[in-house]
Amino acid sequence: MDIGLKNRAKSSTAMNERSSRSHSVVSIHVRGADKKSNSTLTGNLHLVDLAGSERIDRSEVTGDRLKEAQHINKSLSALGDVIFALAQKSSHVPYRNSKLTQILQTALGGHAKTLMLVQINSEIKSYSESLSTLKFAERVSGVELGVAKSSKDGRDVRELMEQVASLKDTISTKDEEIERLQ
């Protein structure tokens, strides 16, 4: 967490003296073993704090801050495109359009449970941003990702993996014998 906080970009804009200039993603990968059934369970937890989209004319950013705002807005747009494709059950979901959507692909692709919380600013001057956020949340709430699937590696899978490894060793040994005979 400390490394993430140190790498998180923040800067002052006309709207906010401590404006987040980047998304923050904390990923926790967990693996558990069930000794009785000889199976392994894996899981991932992604905690994501998205930097909010910003209206350039209101934030009055220039230079590097302008580039950051454009990247933030582009990645949020890409996330919206992924969510739209999932909602339409499209055969192509554009995960590759952003680092953010690439990172979150496993959390959005139907093998996971996903929860999104949105925060809005109640000040009247932030009405357009709040309305945009609520529309995005409405679009997200209409997406059904399907039933989360277990990531359980059972005994059968492990046995097959051991057989593959054994066959690879056998092939390697036979290749060495063929070389010697030649």
Protein Blocks (a to p, Z undefined) as FASTA:
>chain_A
ZZmmmmpccdddfkbmbbcfbdcddddddddddfklopacddddddddddddddfklnop
ghjlmmmmmmmmmmmmmmmmmmmmmmnopabdcfklpfklmmmmmmmnopaccddddddd
fbfklmmmmmmmmmmmmmmmmpcgbjadddddcfklmmmmmmmmmmmmmmmmmmmmmmmm
ZZ
